Amino acid sequence: MDELEGRWQVERLSGALPPMGAVHKEIHGKRGETRFGHFLALPFRIEQREDCSALVYRWPFSILVDKVRKRTEDSWLGETTLGGRTCGRFRMTRVS
């Protein structure tokens, strides 16, 4: 989980995800949040799975899960799933 610690800029690669201009993730330990600008934050917990780390959102957004896989030291590739079905892909790049 330490590898995910920090602040990450999110870039949409494909799918039905919203525009990602001001989206970032802040992760501390086994918890974090996806922030949309300065006002909206969706909290999540991190679960280690066999092939990825899963960012599992809290209720009422618990149907959403971001599955992320390490690409380089400072970037991860992710896919957002809605009820287990992939609905978008994104890249996270470390900001701090």
Secondary structure by P-SEA (a helix, b strand, c coil): ccccccbbbbbbccccccccccbbbbbcccbbbbbccccbbbbbbbbbcccccccccccccccbbbbbbbccccbbbbbbbccccccccbbbbbcc
